[in-house]
C-alpha cells in the first residue's frame, strides 16, 4: 500500500512598514527614486554614525502584535546579526534575536475544513538590506542603498500549516490585518510583503518532523502555492527513492516552475548575535501600550457585523467590500455623503470590480474619490443622467477621477427632460414606423421596445427611458 504523506509548513513573512522615514535615520522610505538618493551616513553604515529608533516602527510592530493575539515584550532590545554581504553596509544587520517585541500569538484562518488557529512564534523588528543590481554588460554588481534601513517586521509562524490552501489563507489574513492597521500596503509585487516557506514532509502519523527546506523569491500568492506543491512533490520523490532530503535554502523560479538549491544550511550559520551597543533597550510603558490598543482600528470581522446591521446590503457584497481596506473606506465615505448604501455597493460590486479585473488592478489602486462617486449616484437618482450615460461617465471617472457634474455639463450628456421636445421626437418616430405601431396594436408587446430604441437613438441616448415609454403608450 502506498505511503501517505503529510506536509508541514511554517512561514517567515517580512513586511515593510509604511513609515515616512527609515528605522534608524531620517531618510525617506519612498519606493523607487534614483539609486542612492535616499541615503545618509547611518543607512550606508559609515563608521561612527549612530542609529536612533523611529518610534512609529515600534508602534506599528506592537499594533500588529496586538491584532495577532501576541504577548508584547515589555522590556526588549536590538541585537546585531553579523554577516558579510555586499548589500549589507555595516557587515551586520540590526535585528532582534533574544527579546523580540511580540511572542506567542495566533491568527484564525477559515479553510474548507472549518476554522483553524495558526500559531505565531514571534514578531521582531529589523532593518532591510540594500539591493544588488547586476550589470550584465560590465559583468559587475552595483549596490543601491535606498532600501537599506527600511523598517521591517518579520512574522515567524509555528509549523502549523498543512497545505497551500492554509498558507494562502494565513497570508491573506495577515495582509488584511496589516492593511487595516495602515502599517503596510503589503504589495507582494513591490516586495513590501515577502514570504519564505519552510517545508518538510513526513509519513502520516509520524511524531517527528522531516528535514525542512526553505524557499525564497516568492512574490505572488500563485507562486507561493505552486512552490509548495512543487517542493512537496520533490521531497516525496526523494524519500520514495530512498534518498535524503538535504536541509538547504532553495530559490523558486516561477517561470520554470521549479526550485534549485542556493546554499546549504547544514551548519546553520553562526551570526554571533550580541546586543547592539548603540541602541538603548526599549521599555514599553503601560501608557504606550494602552494608547496603541485604543488606536486599533475596526478589523474586518467587526466591520462585517456592523455593515450587516447598519447598511442592509447582501452578505456577499459585505464580504467583497470588507476584503479590502481601500474598498471599505470608499464605501463608508461615499455612503456618508449620499446616504444610499445599496446603490454605492452596486457601483463597487459591478462596475468597479469589472474595471479592476479588466485593468489587472488591486482595489488598493482605486483612484476615484468618494465625493465623485456620490455625485454620480445623486445625478442618476435625480434622473439628470440615465444609467447608460452614468456607466460611461463612471469609466472616465475610474481612470482619471474627473468630477462627474462638470464632465456631464461639458460633454452635454444631461438627460433631456423637456417633455415638449421629447413628445415631438416620439411623434416623428411613430409616424415613420407604421409597421411597429401596427404590430403593437395587434398585441405584440415587443414592438414598443423597438420604438423606445429608435427614440433613444434620435435623442443621442439622453432621454429618460421611463418617460419615453410613458409618452409612447399614451400616443399608441
N, C-alpha and C positions, 0 to 999 in steps of 0.2 A: 504494500500500500504506500502511495506517495506521501512523503512527509508534508506536514502543514507548517507554514512559517508565519511568524508574526513580525511586523516591522515596528521598531521602537525609534521614535523621533523626538529630538529636543531642538529648540531653535535659539540662536543668538541673534537678536534683532537690534541693529543700530539705527537710531533716529536722530537726524539733525534737528536741533531745536531752532525755533523761529525767533531767535533774539536778533536785535539790530546789529549788535556787536559780538565779537568773539568771546570765548570763555575766559581768557586771562588778559585781554588787552582791548583797546577801544577801536580796533579795525572793523570795517564793515564785513558782514557775512553775506552780502548780496551774491546771488548765483550769477555766473558769467563774469564780465569785467576783463579787461586786458590782463595778461599774466603778470603776477607780482605787483599789482597796483593796490591790493587791499592788504598791505603788509607793514610791519614795523619791527624794531629790534626784538620785541618779545616773541612774536609768532614766527620769526625766522631764526629763533634760537641763538641770538647774539650773546656772547659771554657777558655776564654782569647785568643783563636785563632781568627785571623782577616781575613775575606774574601776580595779578590781583584777581580774585574770583569775581565774576559777573553774578550779582545777586539773583538776577532773573533766571539764570540757569538752575540755581538751587531751587527756586520757587516752582519752576516747571517740573523738575525732577520729583519734588515732593508731591506736586499735583497729580502726576501720572501714578506715583506710588499709592496715593490715597484712593485714586479711581480704580486701582487694580488690587485693592484689599491688602496692601503690604504693611508691614511694621516699618515705621520710619526710624532710622538710626539717629538718635538724638545727639550723639557725640561722634562725628565721623571725620575722616581726614583724607588727603590725597596721597597717592604713592607714585613713585617713579618706576616705570616699566622699561628696563634698559635693553635696547637692541639697536643694531646699526642697520639703517636702510636709508638710501639717498633722499627719500622724500620726508624723512623724519629729522628735522634740522637740529634738535638738541642731542640726538642719539639716545633719547629716551622719550617716552610718551607719559604725560601726566594722566593717571587713571586712579581707580580705587580698587585695591585688592582685599585688604584686611577688614575694612569697615565701610562697605558700600552703603549709599544713602537709603536704599529700600531693600527689605528682605521678606521672604516667606509670604508671598501674595498668591493670588489666583485670579483667573478670569473664567467666566462661564461661557461656554460655546454651545450653539444649537447644531446638532447634526441629525441625520436621518434616524439615528438610533435614539434620539432624545437629547437632553442637555447633559453636559459633562464639564467638570472643572479641570482646567489645565493649570498646574502649579507654576508660580513664578519664583525661581530660586533667589534672584536678586536683580536690582537695577542699579547700575553705577554711572557716575558722570565721568566723562573723559574728553580729551581734545582729539579732533580729527588730524590726520597727517596731510602733507601736501600731495600734489598729484604729479606723477611722472608722465611726461609727454615724449613718446618715442619718435625720433625723426628718422624716417626711412632713408632719406637722401643722404644725410650726413652720417648715417649709421651711429647715431649718438642719442643720448637721452637728456631731456631738459626738465627742469623742475619748476612747477608753478606753485608758489606758497599761498595763493589766495585762500585755499581751503584749509591750510594749516591753522589749527587753533579754533576752527569752527566747533561750537559745543555739540557734543553727542551725549545721548544716554544709551547704554547698552542694556537691553532687557533679556535676561537669561532665563529660559523656561526650564522646568523639570522635564525629564524624558517621558512625558505623559501622553504624547500623541501617537496614534497607531496607523494613520492613513493620510494620504494627500488631502482628502476632504477635511479632516480635522485640522490640518496645518493651515489650510486656506481660511477656514472658519476662525481660527485663532488669530491669524494675521489681520483679517478684516475687522475683528472685534477690537484688536489693539489700535488699528488705524483709525477706527471711528472714535474711540475714546480720546486718542491724542488730538485728532482734528477738532472734536467738540471742545477740548480744553484750549484749543488755539496754540498748543505747544509746538506743532509742526504741521506742514501741509502733507507730509508723508507721501511724496510723489516718488514711486519706485523708479520711474524712468529718469528722474533727475538725481537719483541717488540720495534723496533726503530720508528714504527708508530703505534699509538693506538687510537682507536676512541670510544668515549662514545656517545650513541644515546639517545637524549631526544625526547620522542614521546608522542603525545596526539591525540585523535580523537574528531571530532565534527561533528554535522549534516551539510550536505552541505548547504551553505548559512548562517550558523551561524556566527555572528561577533566575539563572544568571543571564546578564546581558551579553550579546555578541560583541565582536570588535567593531568599533564605530569608525566611520569616516566623516570628514567634514567637507561640505560642498560650498564653494564660493561662487561669486559672479552671477547672482540670480536677480534679474531686475524686472521681473513681472510675475504676477501670480501664476500665469500659464507656464512660465519657465520653471517655477518652483515645483508645480505639480508634475511636469514632465521629468524634472531631475529626480524627484522622489521615486517615481515609477521606474526610471532607468537604473538608478543606483540599487533599488531593492532587487531588481531582476539580476543585476551584475553580481551582487553578493550571494544570492541564492545559487546562481550558476557555479560560482567558485566553491561553495560549500558542497554542492552536489558532486562536483568533480574531485572532492577530497582535498581541495587546496585551502590555504588560509587567507582570511581577509586581513589585509595589512592596514594598520592604523595610519592614516595619512590625510593630507588636505588635497582635495580634488577640485578641479576647475570645470564647471559645466559649460559646454559650448552649445548654445541653444540652436544654432543653425544646423549643426551636425547631429543634434540630439544625442550627444554622448559626453562623457566626462573623461578627463585624463589626470594623472597624478601630478601635483605641483611640488609638494615636498612631504617627506615622511615625518611623522610625529612620534616615531619610536621613542626617541629620547626627548620627551616633552621639554622644549627649550627652557633653560633657566634664565628667567628675566631679571634675576637679582632685585626683586622688589624691595624698596625701602621707603619710609615716609618722606615726602617731598619737604626738604628743609626750608624752601622759600615760601611755602603756603601755611598759614595758620590753621589749626584744627577748626572744624565747623561745629558750633554748638547750636542746635535747633531749639529755640525757646518755645515755651507754651504759647506765647502771644503769636509768634510767627506761624506755628503750626495751625492755630485756631484761625488766623486771618486767611491762610491759604484754604483751609477747609471751608470757610464762609464764602470764599470766592469761587468754589467749584460750580461749574455750570449745570444746567439741567441736562442729563445724559439721555440717550435715545429711549431707553425703556420708560423713563418718566415722561418724556415728551410724547411717546405713543399713547400713553394712558390719558394725558391731558388733551391731546388732539381729539381723541375719541369722545371725550366729554364735552369739549368746548366747541368743536367745529362741525360735527355731524357730517363727516366725509367718509367714504368707504375705507375699510381696513386695508385693502390693497394699496390705495392711494397713500395712506398713512405710512405703510411700510416703505414704499419707494421714496417718499419725500424725506422721511427721517433718516434714510440710509446715507444721506449726505448733509453735512453741516450747512454748506452753502445753500442747498435747496431748502432746508428747513427755515433758515434765516429769511430767505427770499419769500417763502410762503407767508411767514408770520408778518413780515414788514408790509407786504402787499395787502394782506387781509386787514391790517390795522388801518390802511388808507381807504380801501374801497368797500370793506365790510361784506365781501362776497366769497366766503371760503370755498364753496363748491366750484365757482367759476375760476378762481385762482388755481385750485387744484387741477381742474380740467386743462388749463393752459400749460401747466407744468407737466402733467402726465402725458398729454398727447403731443402738442406741437414742440414743446421744449425737448422732450425725450427723443422725438423723431429727429430733430436737427442735431442734437448731441451725437446720436448714433451715426447720422449721415456724415458729420464732420469729424468723427472719431475723437470727440472731446470728453473730458471729465466734467461732472457737474460743478467741480471747483473752478472750472474755467469760464463759467457763465458770466457774460459782461453786462447784460441789460439790468437796469435798476428797478427796484420795487415801484418807485414813483411812476415810471413809464408803463410798466405792466398794468398798474392800477388805472392809469389814464386810458389805456387801450380798452380795458374791461368796461370802464364807465361810458366811453363813447359807443361801444357796442350795445350796452344796456339802454342807452338813451336813443338807440336806433339812428345815431348820427352816421354810422357806417354799418354796412351789413357784414355777415360773417365771412364772406369770401374776401372782401376788402381787408377785414381785420386780420385774416391769416397772412395776406400779402404784406401788410404793414408789420406784423409781428416778425416775419422773416428778416426784414430790413433791420428792425429793432434788435433782433437776436445777434446780428452780425456787427452792427455799428452803434447800438444803444441810442437811436435817434428819439427825439421827443415826438410821440405819435400824433399829438394835436397839431403841431407845426407841420409835420410831414403830410398829414391829410389835407391841411389847408393849401400848402404849396403845390401838391400834386392834383388838387381838385378832386379828391376822392369821396367827398361827402355825399351821403345819400340824398337824392332829390326828394324832398318831402312836399314839393309844390304839387298839390293834388290836381290842379287845373292842367298843368303841363303833362303830368303823368296820364291823365284821362285822355288828353288829345292824342298822345302817342299810342295808347291802347286802342283807341277808336280806329286809328290808321292801321294797326296790326290786324284788328278784327276784319276790317274792310278788305285787307289784302289777302286774307286766308279763309275764303268761304268754305273750303272743304273741311278744315279743322272745326269750324263753327258748326257745320252740318253734323260732323261726327259726334261732337259734344252733345248736341241736342238729341242725337239718336242714342244717348246713354253711354257713349264712350268717354268715361271719366278722364282717361289718359290724355285725351286731346287737349285739355286745358294746360297740361304740362308744357306742350309744345308752344302754346301761345305765351305762357309765362316766360319761357326761354327766349322767344323772339323779342319780347318786351325788354327783358334784361339786357339783351344784346344791343337793342336800339338805345337803351339808357346807359350804355357802356358799363353795365354791372353796378350802377349807382342808385338803384331803386330798392325799396324795401319789398322783398318778395311777398310778404303778408298783405301789404297794401295792394300790390299788383293783382294778387289772387282775388281779393275782395272786389276790386273795381271790375275785373273780368266777369266775375259771377253776376254782378249787377247788370252789366251790359248784355250778357248772354241770356 
